[in-house]
Amino acid sequence: MRIGLLTEGGYPYVSGDAGLWCDRLVRGLEQHEFEVYALSRTEGQENAGWVALPPQVSRVRTAPLWTARDDGAAHGRRARRRFAESYGELAAALCEGDSSDAAALPQAAPTAQADRFATALYGLAELARDEGGLVGALRSEGAVRALERACRAPGALRTAREARVPDLLAVAAHLESALRPLSLDWYDDQGEEAGRGLGAVDVCHAASGGAAALPGLLARHFFDVPLLVTEYGVRLRTHYLSSGHGASCEGPGSPPSAAAADAAHTPAPAVRALLAAFHGRLAAEVYRQAACVTPGNAHARRWQERCGADRAKLRTVYPGMETSRFADVGDSPDAADPHTLVWVGRVEPAKDLVSLLHAFAEIRKQEPRTRLRIIGAATGEEGRAYLGHCRMLAAQLFPDEADGPHAVGDNPVSFEEIGGPESATLAEAYAAGAVVVLSSVVEGFPVGLVEAMLCGRATVSTDVGAVVEVIGGTGLVVPPRNPRALADACVALLHDPERRARLGAAARARALELFTVEQNVTAFHGIYLELVAQAPMRRYLVDDDGDPRPFAVPPEACLPGLWAGPGASFTARPGPAWAAADRQARGASPVAATEGAR
């Protein structure tokens, strides 16, 4: 089976999103052939290079999202008219609506709006296919004027009607960047590479929504290739949070300030409203056309349903994690200091270490021997500033106290990094404490929590993101930004070592059952076979004269299962001479007769 793996800012680049998951998926499914189609986000990402690719990756095609390469396509009068019509329809679909609240949660658009957006999008795609690209047209003054007409039209959103020229230029530039995949030559290669584009793969698998899924939409539209979309972090939710839409985008259990860390950089209301409409319409179209959508947790699933995803297409597949590096700690007896709490993660405001420090002050009143180890590094200027603030707060709350006049004072809170003398590895960091604490106010899928579970540790977590779904009753969960509740839960576990042991054992068993690489790879292998079995037979073989051979590939080649029963045996016999033509198949690679039974 040939899989077209679509990524944005991730695999196969050394740095990027979901790169490790993609690598594990590709390596775990070595029986399939993968073609990677990657969109890069920055020049630095491209310069950093790729990870080592396994042999089942037969091809890699890349394109930048951070810069536009004008293909020099010169559009005639008829092409310009087609562009104006399609782009005008796209702009009108973004501007029409009933609500002027740009900060509201996204909702599925009415059918008429969704159809209008889809018609315009595919109209632009067909124009790009016929005329050789849209980079120049999307950058033209005509595109800005089309946006302006849509914003000034009767019935447009109030925020859109308030758009000024700088706002229109900003929206046009963003749309040009987001629509660059329409102009790529990934879909139907010619010449010596005939049959090697996205139109010839068996399944398009988008590793995220947004720009990564757009090439899959076009393969679905032009060639009827089944589209599978995996979202471990919903791209539309990320857009809402980064554009300053506020707490309503985060869902239950999140404070108003959690999504507003970049409030100073929030775009104008008109820009925010139009871009939110574009990303919402695109997400809805991706969900509508996808044959299957695999959220990584129920939190992501709720977002997808809110944006119009059909429940019948949704199938939760938890991200797989490598368990071997935590095996020694998880299988060994608990030798941690019974009076130590551990926090492990990336230091940033969303982790709410301030509430954790205030909670620890309450814990110390009841358990004076307790220590708190904060293990993690800060990234970026904001993270380093937040780490400095937490250090100062810890010094104020817990001034160094010495046991005697000649002893050196000691602070019960320590700030460390992985690789230090006391926490050389991530597993050792989790093993250092009797209880692992997660104090976040914003979380998607809590990877650190799963790592603590694999280490067999009892946990206390805040109720954000997919925490409750991951824990499932094997740890204590408290409301976010509630230091008193966090302190009470930690004290309860510190006072009860038997309960800690029971919860830790149950947590490890749950993690090994649900969150391993093996279960993740097995799930996607089954989904691939199911999608191909349900898709129409698009592949055909040709003879030396180029005439089609309609019965060269039997339908059973795409069906999973044992066709002749479990006790059947097969004898390999040399095939006829004309079978060698299978190696010159156009639009497909050869399919083994037993592929569906793997």
C-alpha positions as CSV (number, residue, x, y, z in Angstrom):
1,M,0.0,0.0,0.0
2,R,1.2,3.5,-0.8
3,I,0.6,6.2,1.8
4,G,1.0,9.9,1.1
5,L,2.0,11.4,4.5
6,L,1.3,15.1,4.7
7,T,3.0,17.3,7.3
8,E,3.4,20.9,8.1
9,G,6.5,22.1,10.1
10,G,7.3,18.5,11.2
11,Y,8.5,15.3,9.7
12,P,11.0,14.7,8.1
13,Y,12.7,17.9,9.4
14,V,14.9,17.6,12.5
15,S,12.9,20.1,14.4
16,G,9.1,20.4,14.2
17,D,5.7,19.3,15.4
18,A,4.8,15.6,15.6
19,G,8.1,14.6,14.0
20,L,8.7,11.8,16.5
21,W,5.2,10.4,16.1
22,C,5.5,10.4,12.3
23,D,8.9,8.6,12.5
24,R,7.5,5.9,14.8
25,L,4.5,5.4,12.6
26,V,6.6,5.0,9.4
27,R,9.1,2.7,11.0
28,G,6.4,0.6,12.6
29,L,4.6,0.1,9.3
30,E,7.5,-1.2,7.2
31,Q,5.2,-3.3,5.1
32,H,3.8,-0.1,3.5
33,E,5.5,2.4,1.1
34,F,5.4,6.0,2.3
35,E,5.8,9.2,0.3
36,V,6.3,12.3,2.5
37,Y,4.9,15.6,1.4
38,A,6.2,18.3,3.8
39,L,5.6,22.0,4.2
40,S,8.3,23.8,6.1
41,R,7.6,26.9,8.3
42,T,11.0,28.6,8.5
43,E,14.2,28.8,6.6
44,G,16.1,27.6,9.7
45,Q,14.0,24.5,9.8
46,E,15.0,23.7,6.2
47,N,18.6,24.4,6.9
48,A,18.6,22.1,9.9
49,G,18.0,19.1,7.6
50,W,16.1,15.9,7.9
51,V,16.1,13.0,10.2
52,A,17.4,9.6,9.0
53,L,14.6,8.1,6.9
54,P,13.9,4.3,6.8
55,P,13.9,2.5,3.5
56,Q,10.1,2.4,3.3
57,V,10.1,6.1,2.6
58,S,10.4,6.1,-1.2
59,R,10.1,9.8,-1.8
60,V,10.1,13.2,-0.1
61,R,8.7,16.3,-1.6
62,T,9.0,19.7,0.2
63,A,7.7,23.2,-0.2
64,P,8.1,26.3,2.0
65,L,5.3,28.2,3.7
66,W,7.6,30.9,4.9
67,T,8.3,32.3,1.5
68,A,6.6,32.3,-1.9
69,R,8.3,31.2,-5.1
70,D,6.5,32.9,-7.9
71,D,6.1,30.4,-10.7
72,G,5.9,33.1,-13.3
73,A,2.5,32.0,-14.5
74,A,1.0,34.7,-16.7
75,H,-2.7,34.7,-16.7
76,G,-4.7,35.8,-19.7
77,R,-8.0,37.6,-19.6
78,R,-10.1,34.5,-19.2
79,A,-7.9,33.1,-16.4
80,R,-8.0,36.5,-14.6
81,R,-11.8,36.4,-14.8
82,R,-11.9,32.9,-13.3
83,F,-9.6,34.0,-10.5
84,A,-11.7,37.0,-9.7
85,E,-14.9,34.9,-9.6
86,S,-13.4,32.2,-7.4
87,Y,-11.5,34.5,-5.1
88,G,-14.5,36.8,-4.8
89,E,-16.7,33.9,-3.7
90,L,-14.1,32.8,-1.2
91,A,-13.9,36.3,0.3
92,A,-17.7,36.5,0.4
93,A,-17.9,33.1,2.2
94,L,-15.6,34.5,4.9
95,C,-17.5,37.8,5.4
96,E,-21.0,36.5,5.6
97,G,-22.5,35.4,8.9
98,D,-24.8,36.3,11.8
99,S,-22.4,36.9,14.7
100,S,-20.0,39.8,15.2
101,D,-18.3,38.2,18.2
102,A,-14.8,37.3,16.9
103,A,-13.9,35.7,20.2
104,A,-16.7,33.1,20.1
105,L,-16.0,29.5,19.8
106,P,-16.1,28.2,16.2
107,Q,-19.2,26.5,15.1
108,A,-20.1,24.5,12.0
109,A,-21.1,26.9,9.2
110,P,-24.5,26.5,7.5
111,T,-24.6,24.2,4.5
112,A,-24.9,27.1,2.1
113,Q,-21.8,28.9,3.4
114,A,-19.8,25.6,3.5
115,D,-20.8,24.8,-0.1
116,R,-19.9,28.4,-1.2
117,F,-16.5,28.1,0.4
118,A,-15.8,24.7,-1.0
119,T,-16.8,25.8,-4.5
120,A,-14.5,28.8,-4.4
121,L,-11.6,26.8,-3.0
122,Y,-11.8,24.1,-5.6
123,G,-12.3,26.7,-8.3
124,L,-9.0,28.2,-7.4
125,A,-7.4,24.8,-7.3
126,E,-8.7,24.0,-10.8
127,L,-7.4,27.3,-12.0
128,A,-3.9,26.6,-10.5
129,R,-3.9,23.2,-12.2
130,D,-4.9,24.6,-15.6
131,E,-2.7,27.8,-15.5
132,G,0.3,26.7,-13.5
133,G,0.0,28.5,-10.2
134,L,-1.7,31.3,-8.2
135,V,1.2,33.0,-6.4
136,G,1.1,36.2,-8.4
137,A,-2.7,36.3,-8.5
138,L,-3.1,35.9,-4.8
139,R,-0.6,38.8,-4.3
140,S,-2.3,41.1,-6.7
141,E,-4.2,44.2,-6.1
142,G,-7.3,42.4,-7.5
143,A,-7.2,40.1,-4.5
144,V,-7.2,43.0,-2.1
145,R,-10.1,44.7,-4.0
146,A,-12.1,41.5,-3.9
147,L,-11.7,41.3,-0.1
148,E,-12.7,44.9,0.2
149,R,-15.9,44.3,-1.9
150,A,-16.8,41.3,0.2
151,C,-16.3,43.3,3.5
152,R,-18.4,46.2,2.3
153,A,-21.2,44.0,0.9
154,P,-24.7,44.0,2.6
155,G,-25.0,41.3,5.2
156,A,-21.2,41.1,5.9
157,L,-20.0,40.7,9.5
158,R,-19.9,44.0,11.4
159,T,-16.2,43.4,12.2
160,A,-15.5,42.7,8.6
161,R,-17.2,46.0,7.5
162,E,-14.8,47.8,9.8
163,A,-11.7,46.5,8.0
164,R,-9.3,49.2,6.9
165,V,-6.7,49.0,4.1
166,P,-3.9,47.7,6.4
167,D,-6.3,45.0,7.7
168,L,-7.2,44.0,4.2
169,L,-3.5,43.8,3.2
170,A,-2.8,41.6,6.3
171,V,-5.7,39.2,5.5
172,A,-4.7,39.0,1.8
173,A,-1.1,38.2,2.8
174,H,-2.2,35.4,5.2
175,L,-4.6,33.9,2.6
176,E,-1.8,33.9,0.0
177,S,0.4,31.9,2.5
178,A,-2.3,29.5,3.5
179,L,-3.3,28.8,-0.1
180,R,0.2,28.1,-1.4
181,P,-0.4,24.3,-1.6
182,L,-2.9,25.0,-4.4
183,S,0.0,26.0,-6.7
184,L,2.3,23.0,-5.9
185,D,3.1,20.3,-8.5
186,W,2.5,17.4,-6.1
187,Y,-0.7,16.0,-7.5
188,D,-0.2,14.6,-11.0
189,D,3.4,14.2,-12.0
190,Q,4.3,13.8,-15.7
191,G,7.2,12.3,-17.7
192,E,9.5,9.9,-15.9
193,E,7.8,10.6,-12.6
194,A,4.3,9.7,-14.0
195,G,2.2,7.9,-11.4
196,R,4.2,9.2,-8.4
197,G,2.2,12.1,-7.2
198,L,-0.5,12.3,-4.6
199,G,-3.1,11.3,-7.1
200,A,-1.5,7.9,-7.3
201,V,-1.3,7.0,-3.6
202,D,-3.8,4.7,-1.9
203,V,-4.4,6.9,1.2
204,C,-3.5,10.5,2.0
205,H,-2.7,10.8,5.7
206,A,-2.5,14.4,7.0
207,A,-0.5,14.6,10.3
208,S,-2.5,17.7,11.2
209,G,-5.3,20.0,10.0
210,G,-4.8,23.3,8.3
211,A,-2.3,23.7,5.5
212,A,-1.1,20.1,5.9
213,A,-4.5,18.7,5.0
214,L,-5.1,21.0,2.0
215,P,-3.0,18.9,-0.4
216,G,-5.1,15.9,0.8
217,L,-8.3,17.8,0.0
218,L,-7.1,18.4,-3.6
219,A,-6.1,14.7,-4.0
220,R,-9.5,13.8,-2.8
221,H,-11.2,16.3,-5.2
222,F,-9.2,15.5,-8.3
223,F,-8.4,11.8,-7.9
224,D,-10.8,10.5,-5.2
225,V,-8.0,9.5,-2.9
226,P,-9.2,8.7,0.6
227,L,-8.1,11.3,3.2
228,L,-7.2,10.4,6.7
229,V,-6.7,13.4,9.2
230,T,-4.9,13.0,12.5
231,E,-5.1,15.8,15.0
232,Y,-3.3,15.4,18.4
233,G,-3.6,19.2,18.7
234,V,-6.5,20.7,16.8
235,R,-4.9,23.3,14.5
236,L,-8.0,25.5,14.6
237,R,-7.8,25.6,18.4
238,T,-4.1,26.6,18.1
239,H,-5.1,29.5,15.8
240,Y,-7.7,30.7,18.2
241,L,-5.4,30.7,21.1
242,S,-2.5,32.3,19.3
243,S,-4.7,35.1,17.9
244,G,-6.0,36.1,21.4
245,H,-9.6,34.9,21.2
246,G,-9.7,34.4,25.0
247,A,-10.9,31.8,27.4
248,S,-13.9,30.7,25.4
249,C,-11.6,28.9,23.0
250,E,-10.0,26.7,25.6
251,G,-13.2,25.0,26.8
252,P,-14.2,23.9,30.3
253,G,-11.7,24.3,33.1
254,S,-9.5,27.0,31.7
255,P,-9.1,30.5,33.1
256,P,-9.6,33.7,31.0
257,S,-6.0,34.6,31.0
258,A,-4.7,31.3,29.8
259,A,-5.1,32.1,26.1
260,A,-4.1,35.7,26.4
261,A,-0.4,35.5,26.9
262,D,0.2,37.3,23.7
263,A,-2.5,39.9,24.1
264,A,-0.1,42.7,23.1
265,H,0.3,41.1,19.7
266,T,-3.4,40.5,19.1
267,P,-4.3,41.5,15.5
268,A,-7.1,44.0,14.8
269,P,-10.7,42.7,15.2
270,A,-11.4,42.6,11.5
271,V,-8.2,40.6,10.8
272,R,-9.0,38.3,13.6
273,A,-12.6,37.7,12.4
274,L,-11.7,37.1,8.8
275,L,-8.8,34.7,9.5
276,A,-10.9,32.9,12.1
277,A,-13.6,32.5,9.4
278,F,-11.1,31.2,6.9
279,H,-9.6,28.6,9.2
280,G,-13.0,27.6,10.5
281,R,-14.3,27.0,6.9
282,L,-11.2,25.2,5.9
283,A,-11.4,22.9,9.0
284,A,-15.0,22.2,8.3
285,E,-14.3,21.3,4.7
286,V,-11.4,19.0,5.7
287,Y,-13.7,17.2,8.2
288,R,-16.4,16.9,5.6
289,Q,-14.2,15.4,2.9
290,A,-12.1,13.2,5.1
291,A,-12.9,9.5,5.1
292,C,-11.7,9.2,8.7
293,V,-10.6,11.7,11.4
294,T,-8.5,10.5,14.3
295,P,-8.4,12.9,17.3
296,G,-5.8,12.1,19.9
297,N,-8.2,12.5,22.8
298,A,-11.8,13.5,23.7
299,H,-10.8,17.1,24.2
300,A,-9.7,17.3,20.6
301,R,-12.8,15.3,19.5
302,R,-15.2,17.9,21.1
303,W,-13.5,20.7,19.1
304,Q,-13.8,18.7,15.9
305,E,-17.5,18.0,16.5
306,R,-18.1,21.7,17.3
307,C,-16.5,22.5,13.9
308,G,-18.7,20.2,12.0
309,A,-17.0,16.8,12.0
310,D,-19.3,13.8,11.6
311,R,-19.3,11.6,14.7
312,A,-19.4,8.6,12.4
313,K,-16.0,9.5,11.0
314,L,-14.3,10.2,14.3
315,R,-12.1,7.5,15.9
316,T,-9.9,8.3,18.9
317,V,-6.4,7.0,18.6
318,Y,-4.1,7.9,21.5
319,P,-0.6,9.0,20.7
320,G,2.0,6.3,21.2
321,M,4.9,6.7,23.5
322,E,8.2,4.8,23.8
323,T,8.0,2.8,27.1
324,S,11.4,1.2,27.2
325,R,13.2,4.2,28.8
326,F,10.7,4.1,31.7
327,A,10.7,0.3,32.2
328,D,13.4,0.2,34.8
329,V,11.8,2.8,37.0
330,G,8.3,1.4,36.5
331,D,9.2,-2.2,37.3
332,S,11.5,-1.4,40.2
333,P,10.3,-0.9,43.8
334,D,9.5,2.6,44.8
335,A,12.7,4.0,46.4
336,A,11.8,7.7,46.2
337,D,11.9,10.0,49.1
338,P,8.4,9.8,50.6
339,H,8.5,13.5,51.4
340,T,9.4,14.8,47.9
341,L,7.0,16.3,45.3
342,V,8.2,16.5,41.7
343,W,7.1,18.7,38.8
344,V,8.6,17.9,35.4
345,G,8.0,19.9,32.2
346,R,8.7,23.0,30.1
347,V,8.7,26.2,32.2
348,E,6.2,28.6,30.9
349,P,3.2,30.6,32.2
350,A,0.6,28.0,31.0
351,K,2.2,25.6,33.5
352,D,1.1,27.9,36.4
353,L,4.1,27.2,38.7
354,V,3.0,30.2,40.7
355,S,-0.1,28.3,42.0
356,L,2.1,25.3,42.6
357,L,4.4,27.3,44.8
358,H,1.5,28.8,46.8
359,A,0.1,25.3,47.2
360,F,3.5,24.1,48.4
361,A,3.4,26.8,51.1
362,E,0.2,25.2,52.4
363,I,1.7,21.8,52.2
364,R,4.7,22.8,54.3
365,K,2.4,24.0,57.1
366,Q,1.1,20.4,57.5
367,E,4.2,18.6,56.4
368,P,7.3,20.6,57.2
369,R,9.7,18.0,55.9
370,T,8.3,18.1,52.3
371,R,10.4,19.2,49.5
372,L,9.5,20.3,46.0
373,R,11.7,19.7,43.0
374,I,10.9,21.6,39.8
375,I,12.7,20.0,36.9
376,G,12.6,21.5,33.5
377,A,14.1,24.2,31.3
378,A,12.6,27.5,30.1
379,T,12.5,28.3,26.3
380,G,12.3,31.7,24.8
381,E,12.4,35.1,26.5
382,E,8.9,34.7,28.0
383,G,9.8,31.4,29.5
384,R,13.1,32.6,31.0
385,A,11.3,35.7,32.5
386,Y,8.7,33.4,34.0
387,L,11.4,31.1,35.5
388,G,13.1,34.1,37.1
389,H,9.8,35.2,38.6
390,C,9.2,31.7,40.1
391,R,12.7,31.7,41.6
392,M,12.0,35.0,43.3
393,L,8.6,33.9,44.6
394,A,10.2,30.7,46.0
395,A,12.8,32.8,47.8
396,Q,10.1,35.0,49.3
397,L,7.8,32.2,50.3
398,F,10.6,29.9,51.7
399,P,13.5,31.9,53.0
400,D,16.6,29.7,53.6
401,E,16.4,28.2,57.0
402,A,19.4,26.7,58.8
403,D,19.2,24.0,61.5
404,G,21.7,25.8,63.6
405,P,24.0,28.9,63.9
406,H,26.8,27.1,62.1
407,A,24.8,25.4,59.3
408,V,24.1,26.5,55.8
409,G,20.5,27.4,55.0
410,D,18.5,25.3,52.6
411,N,15.5,26.2,50.5
412,P,12.8,23.4,50.2
413,V,12.2,24.3,46.6
414,S,14.9,23.4,44.0
415,F,15.0,24.4,40.3
416,E,16.8,21.8,38.1
417,E,17.2,20.6,34.5
418,I,17.3,17.2,33.0
419,G,20.9,16.1,32.6
420,G,22.0,17.5,36.0
421,P,23.8,15.5,38.7
422,E,20.6,14.5,40.4
423,S,18.3,13.9,37.4
424,A,20.5,12.6,34.6
425,T,17.5,11.2,32.6
426,L,13.8,11.9,32.4
427,A,13.0,8.6,34.1
428,E,15.2,9.5,37.0
429,A,13.4,12.8,37.3
430,Y,10.1,11.2,37.8
431,A,11.5,8.5,40.1
432,A,12.8,11.3,42.4
433,G,9.4,12.0,44.0
434,A,6.7,10.1,45.8
435,V,4.1,12.2,44.0
436,V,4.3,13.9,40.6
437,V,2.3,17.1,40.2
438,L,0.8,18.8,37.1
439,S,-0.4,22.3,37.8
440,S,-1.2,23.6,34.3
441,V,-4.0,25.9,33.2
442,V,-3.7,24.9,29.5
443,E,-3.0,21.5,28.2
444,G,-3.8,19.5,25.1
445,F,-2.6,15.9,25.6
446,P,-0.5,15.8,28.8
447,V,2.6,13.8,27.7
448,G,4.4,14.4,30.9
449,L,1.5,12.9,32.8
450,V,1.7,9.7,30.7
451,E,5.4,9.6,31.4
452,A,4.8,9.8,35.1
453,M,2.2,7.0,34.8
454,L,4.7,4.8,32.9
455,C,7.1,5.3,35.8
456,G,4.4,4.0,38.2
457,R,4.0,7.3,40.1
458,A,0.9,8.6,41.9
459,T,-0.1,11.9,40.4
460,V,-2.0,15.1,41.3
461,S,-3.2,17.1,38.3
462,T,-5.4,20.0,37.4
463,D,-8.6,19.4,35.3
464,V,-7.5,20.8,32.0
465,G,-7.3,19.5,28.4
466,A,-7.3,15.7,28.3
467,V,-6.1,15.2,31.8
468,V,-9.2,13.4,33.2
469,E,-9.3,11.2,30.1
470,V,-5.7,10.2,30.5
471,I,-5.8,9.6,34.2
472,G,-9.0,7.7,34.2
473,G,-9.2,7.3,38.0
474,T,-5.6,6.4,38.6
475,G,-4.7,9.8,40.1
476,L,-6.2,12.8,41.9
477,V,-7.6,15.7,39.8
478,V,-8.3,19.2,41.2
479,P,-9.6,22.5,39.6
480,P,-7.0,24.7,38.0
481,R,-5.7,27.8,39.8
482,N,-6.8,26.5,43.1
483,P,-3.7,26.2,45.4
484,R,-5.7,25.0,48.4
485,A,-7.3,22.1,46.5
486,L,-3.9,21.2,45.0
487,A,-2.3,21.3,48.5
488,D,-5.0,19.1,50.0
489,A,-4.7,16.4,47.3
490,C,-0.9,16.3,47.7
491,V,-1.1,16.0,51.5
492,A,-3.6,13.2,51.2
493,L,-1.2,11.1,49.1
494,L,1.9,12.0,51.2
495,H,0.0,10.7,54.3
496,D,-1.0,7.4,52.6
497,P,1.9,5.4,51.1
498,E,-0.3,2.4,50.4
499,R,-2.7,4.5,48.4
500,R,0.2,6.0,46.5
501,A,1.4,2.5,45.6
502,R,-2.0,1.4,44.4
503,L,-2.5,4.4,42.3
504,G,1.0,4.2,40.8
505,A,0.5,0.5,39.8
506,A,-2.9,1.2,38.3
507,A,-1.5,4.2,36.4
508,R,1.3,2.2,34.9
509,A,-1.0,-0.6,33.8
510,R,-3.3,2.0,32.2
511,A,-0.5,3.7,30.3
512,L,0.9,0.4,29.0
513,E,-2.6,-0.5,27.8
514,L,-3.5,2.7,26.0
515,F,-0.5,4.9,25.3
516,T,2.2,2.7,23.7
517,V,3.7,3.0,20.2
518,E,2.5,-0.5,19.5
519,Q,-1.2,0.3,20.0
520,N,-0.9,3.4,18.0
521,V,0.8,1.7,15.0
522,T,-1.6,-1.2,15.1
523,A,-4.6,1.2,15.1
524,F,-3.4,3.1,12.0
525,H,-2.5,-0.1,10.2
526,G,-6.1,-1.2,10.6
527,I,-7.5,2.2,9.5
528,Y,-5.3,2.1,6.4
529,L,-6.7,-1.3,5.3
530,E,-10.2,-0.3,6.1
531,L,-10.0,2.9,4.0
532,V,-8.5,1.1,1.0
533,A,-11.1,-1.6,1.3
534,Q,-13.9,0.9,1.2
535,A,-12.4,3.1,-1.6
536,P,-13.2,2.5,-5.2
537,M,-10.6,0.6,-7.3
538,R,-8.7,3.6,-8.9
539,R,-5.5,1.8,-9.9
540,Y,-5.1,0.1,-13.2
541,L,-2.3,-1.7,-15.0
542,V,-1.3,-1.2,-18.6
543,D,0.4,-3.4,-21.1
544,D,3.4,-2.5,-23.3
545,D,1.1,-0.6,-25.8
546,G,-0.4,1.5,-23.0
547,D,-3.8,-0.3,-23.2
548,P,-5.5,-0.8,-19.8
549,R,-5.7,-4.3,-18.2
550,P,-8.8,-4.0,-16.1
551,F,-8.6,-7.4,-14.4
552,A,-4.8,-7.3,-13.6
553,V,-5.4,-6.3,-9.9
554,P,-8.1,-8.4,-8.2
555,P,-10.4,-6.6,-5.8
556,E,-9.2,-9.0,-3.0
557,A,-5.9,-7.2,-3.0
558,C,-7.4,-4.4,-1.1
559,L,-9.4,-6.3,1.4
560,P,-8.1,-7.1,4.9
561,G,-8.4,-10.6,6.3
562,L,-7.6,-14.2,5.4
563,W,-9.6,-14.9,2.2
564,A,-9.2,-18.7,2.1
565,G,-9.5,-19.4,5.8
566,P,-6.9,-19.8,8.5
567,G,-5.9,-23.3,7.5
568,A,-5.3,-22.6,3.8
569,S,-1.8,-23.1,2.3
570,F,-0.4,-21.6,-0.9
571,T,2.2,-22.8,-3.3
572,A,4.2,-20.2,-5.2
573,R,4.4,-20.8,-8.9
574,P,6.2,-18.8,-11.6
575,G,3.7,-16.4,-13.3
576,P,3.3,-15.9,-17.0
577,A,5.6,-13.8,-19.0
578,W,3.1,-10.9,-19.3
579,A,3.1,-10.5,-15.5
580,A,6.4,-8.7,-15.8
581,A,4.4,-5.7,-17.1
582,D,3.1,-5.2,-13.5
583,R,6.4,-3.6,-12.8
584,Q,5.6,-0.8,-15.3
585,A,2.2,0.0,-13.8
586,R,1.0,3.5,-14.4
587,G,-0.6,5.2,-11.4
588,A,0.3,2.5,-8.9
589,S,3.0,0.2,-7.5
590,P,2.6,-3.5,-7.6
591,V,0.3,-5.0,-5.0
592,A,1.1,-8.4,-3.5
593,A,-1.8,-10.8,-3.4
594,T,-1.4,-11.2,0.3
595,E,-1.1,-7.5,1.2
596,G,-4.6,-7.3,2.6
597,A,-3.9,-10.2,5.1
598,R,-1.0,-8.5,6.8
